[in-house]
Amino acid sequence: MPDICIRPVQLSDRDHLLRMRVALWPKASAEELGRELTLILEGKAPVTLPHIILVAETGNRSVAGFLEVDLRSHADGCNPSRPVGYIEGWYIAEDHRHRGIGRKLVAAAEDWARSQGCVEIASDTWVDNEVSQRVHEALGYEVVDRCVHFRKTL
Ligand SMILES: CC(C)(COP(=O)(O)OP(=O)(O)OC[C@H]1O[C@@H](n2cnc3c(N)ncnc32)[C@H](O)[C@@H]1OP(=O)(O)O)[C@@H](O)C(=O)NCCC(=O)NCCS
């Protein structure tokens, strides 16, 4: 296990973090992801429930990965009577994978959700992201639902 520090994101992480957000969400525009990130880092994101971005910093002070977690008023399969922690984004740079860094970030996200009073945390992934599904299960997450989304032009 390399020397890894999990900490809240700082303004100086912006460029590095943006590259990883673009890699995680390739269908979103880099400009939009950048605008959203700037608002989050400046504390001006238009959100009402608490949220945090955690980063994994290596011994040589580079950022190996990140996890964005927030509270949602409800999530599939969870008790609807109270807010739950929700993993919104989770990414480890390819050359840092399989070293337990993703697990450390999730443990920190779970601690954060507990500190917000949550007794459950939820997450999602694409149906074709089999690695993510296996990793979630390795970390104790159970599948509660599988969805098919539809659209129609009107
Ligand atoms: C998913 C991801 C964040 C995992 O990060 P990671 O640092 O490689 O994960 P870890 O090394 O902490 O592994 C955690 C557990 O998952 C298992 N695991 C990791 N990679 C795996 C793989 N490719 N296949 C099966 N299991 C795997 C590990 O064995 C480990 O379990 P163990 O501790 O019981 O052995 C990383 O693969 C990634 O960034 N993927 C691309 C982006 C993505 O899909 N994000 C999730 C979208 S929700």
Ligand as a Chemical Component Dictionary entry (heavy atoms), coordinates in Angstrom:
data_LIG
# 
_chem_comp.id                   LIG 
_chem_comp.type                 NON-POLYMER 
_chem_comp.pdbx_formal_charge   0 
_chem_comp.three_letter_code    LIG 
# 
loop_
_chem_comp_atom.comp_id 
_chem_comp_atom.atom_id 
_chem_comp_atom.alt_atom_id 
_chem_comp_atom.type_symbol 
_chem_comp_atom.charge 
_chem_comp_atom.model_Cartn_x 
_chem_comp_atom.model_Cartn_y 
_chem_comp_atom.model_Cartn_z 
_chem_comp_atom.pdbx_ordinal 
LIG C1  C1  C 0 -13.512 1.546  -9.697  1  
LIG C2  C2  C 0 -12.168 2.121  -9.277  2  
LIG C3  C3  C 0 -12.406 3.508  -8.656  3  
LIG C4  C4  C 0 -11.537 1.189  -8.228  4  
LIG O1  O1  O 0 -10.363 1.785  -7.731  5  
LIG P1  P1  P 0 -9.089  0.919  -7.240  6  
LIG O2  O2  O 0 -8.201  1.830  -6.479  7  
LIG O3  O3  O 0 -8.496  0.192  -8.378  8  
LIG O4  O4  O 0 -9.772  -0.138 -6.245  9  
LIG P2  P2  P 0 -9.045  -0.898 -5.035  10 
LIG O5  O5  O 0 -7.656  -1.254 -5.434  11 
LIG O6  O6  O 0 -9.221  -0.128 -3.778  12 
LIG O7  O7  O 0 -9.902  -2.232 -4.960  13 
LIG C5  C5  C 0 -11.050 -2.345 -4.125  14 
LIG C6  C6  C 0 -11.559 -3.749 -4.217  15 
LIG O8  O8  O 0 -12.063 -4.005 -5.529  16 
LIG C7  C7  C 0 -11.391 -5.109 -6.117  17 
LIG N1  N1  N 0 -11.027 -4.783 -7.502  18 
LIG C8  C8  C 0 -10.286 -3.737 -7.930  19 
LIG N2  N2  N 0 -10.186 -3.748 -9.273  20 
LIG C9  C9  C 0 -10.881 -4.838 -9.685  21 
LIG C10 C10 C 0 -11.127 -5.396 -10.960 22 
LIG N3  N3  N 0 -10.637 -4.836 -12.091 23 
LIG N4  N4  N 0 -11.892 -6.515 -11.026 24 
LIG C11 C11 C 0 -12.384 -7.078 -9.917  25 
LIG N5  N5  N 0 -12.169 -6.590 -8.658  26 
LIG C12 C12 C 0 -11.417 -5.491 -8.558  27 
LIG C13 C13 C 0 -10.112 -5.278 -5.344  28 
LIG O9  O9  O 0 -9.741  -6.641 -5.350  29 
LIG C14 C14 C 0 -10.470 -4.777 -3.982  30 
LIG O10 O10 O 0 -11.047 -5.791 -3.187  31 
LIG P3  P3  P 0 -10.185 -6.515 -2.039  32 
LIG O11 O11 O 0 -9.624  -5.389 -1.178  33 
LIG O12 O12 O 0 -11.197 -7.347 -1.338  34 
LIG O13 O13 O 0 -9.107  -7.251 -2.746  35 
LIG C15 C15 C 0 -11.202 2.210  -10.498 36 
LIG O14 O14 O 0 -11.151 0.950  -11.127 37 
LIG C16 C16 C 0 -11.597 3.251  -11.522 38 
LIG O15 O15 O 0 -11.306 4.438  -11.364 39 
LIG N6  N6  N 0 -12.292 2.838  -12.591 40 
LIG C17 C17 C 0 -12.689 3.757  -13.679 41 
LIG C18 C18 C 0 -13.786 4.717  -13.212 42 
LIG C19 C19 C 0 -14.963 3.976  -12.649 43 
LIG O16 O16 O 0 -15.452 3.007  -13.218 44 
LIG N7  N7  N 0 -15.436 4.489  -11.494 45 
LIG C20 C20 C 0 -16.599 3.947  -10.830 46 
LIG C21 C21 C 0 -17.819 4.531  -11.446 47 
LIG S1  S1  S 0 -19.106 4.553  -10.264 48 
# 
loop_
_chem_comp_bond.comp_id 
_chem_comp_bond.atom_id_1 
_chem_comp_bond.atom_id_2 
_chem_comp_bond.value_order 
_chem_comp_bond.pdbx_ordinal 
LIG C1  C2  SING 1  
LIG C2  C3  SING 2  
LIG C2  C4  SING 3  
LIG C2  C15 SING 4  
LIG C4  O1  SING 5  
LIG O1  P1  SING 6  
LIG P1  O2  DOUB 7  
LIG P1  O3  SING 8  
LIG P1  O4  SING 9  
LIG O4  P2  SING 10 
LIG P2  O5  DOUB 11 
LIG P2  O6  SING 12 
LIG P2  O7  SING 13 
LIG O7  C5  SING 14 
LIG C5  C6  SING 15 
LIG C6  O8  SING 16 
LIG C6  C14 SING 17 
LIG O8  C7  SING 18 
LIG C7  N1  SING 19 
LIG C7  C13 SING 20 
LIG N1  C8  SING 21 
LIG N1  C12 SING 22 
LIG C8  N2  DOUB 23 
LIG N2  C9  SING 24 
LIG C9  C10 SING 25 
LIG C9  C12 DOUB 26 
LIG C10 N3  SING 27 
LIG C10 N4  DOUB 28 
LIG N4  C11 SING 29 
LIG C11 N5  DOUB 30 
LIG N5  C12 SING 31 
LIG C13 O9  SING 32 
LIG C13 C14 SING 33 
LIG C14 O10 SING 34 
LIG O10 P3  SING 35 
LIG P3  O11 DOUB 36 
LIG P3  O12 SING 37 
LIG P3  O13 SING 38 
LIG C15 O14 SING 39 
LIG C15 C16 SING 40 
LIG C16 O15 DOUB 41 
LIG C16 N6  SING 42 
LIG N6  C17 SING 43 
LIG C17 C18 SING 44 
LIG C18 C19 SING 45 
LIG C19 O16 DOUB 46 
LIG C19 N7  SING 47 
LIG N7  C20 SING 48 
LIG C20 C21 SING 49 
LIG C21 S1  SING 50 
# 
